[in-house]
């Protein structure tokens, strides 16, 4: 989704779930969850790789110089890539929850 497409759909103040680091489907986050579930050692710095923020947008989306569209959210300094931001916690393409998305829009 481009910054212009985002801005046409979601005004500043939209409630979102944002992942400033990696998303839960990232192989690193999956591996950490698996290791933790199996009782293996997990470095404390890695426990919260896929930390989510239940927050609201505080800016319109914009495009960085290298082409990635981002938006600023409350509780985080800087922009978060739109591929890591979900309005109402739902995929912007199919509107399913992130966990149920199979269309690829949440990837």
KAPENOR-V448887 format. One record per pair of residues at least 24 apart in sequence whose ideal C-beta (glycine too) atoms are under 8 Angstrom apart, sorted by the first residue. I is the first residue (numbers start at 1). J is the second residue. If there is no record, write none. Layout:
# KAPENOR-V448887
I,J
I,J
This chain:
# KAPENOR-V448887
1,69
1,82
1,92
1,93
1,105
2,63
2,69
3,60
3,61
3,62
3,63
3,69
3,70
3,71
3,82
4,61
6,61
6,69
6,71
6,82
6,92
7,60
7,61
9,87
9,92
10,57
10,61
10,87
11,57
12,57
12,58
12,59
12,60
13,56
13,57
13,58
14,56
14,57
14,87
15,54
15,55
15,56
15,87
15,88
16,55
16,56
16,57
16,73
16,85
16,86
16,87
16,88
16,89
17,52
17,53
17,54
17,55
17,85
17,86
17,88
17,89
17,98
18,52
18,53
18,55
18,73
18,76
18,80
18,84
18,85
18,86
19,50
19,51
19,52
19,53
19,80
19,84
19,85
20,51
20,53
20,76
20,80
20,84
21,49
21,50
21,51
22,49
22,50
23,50
23,83
23,84
23,98
23,106
24,50
24,52
24,98
24,99
25,106
25,107
26,50
54,89
57,85
83,107
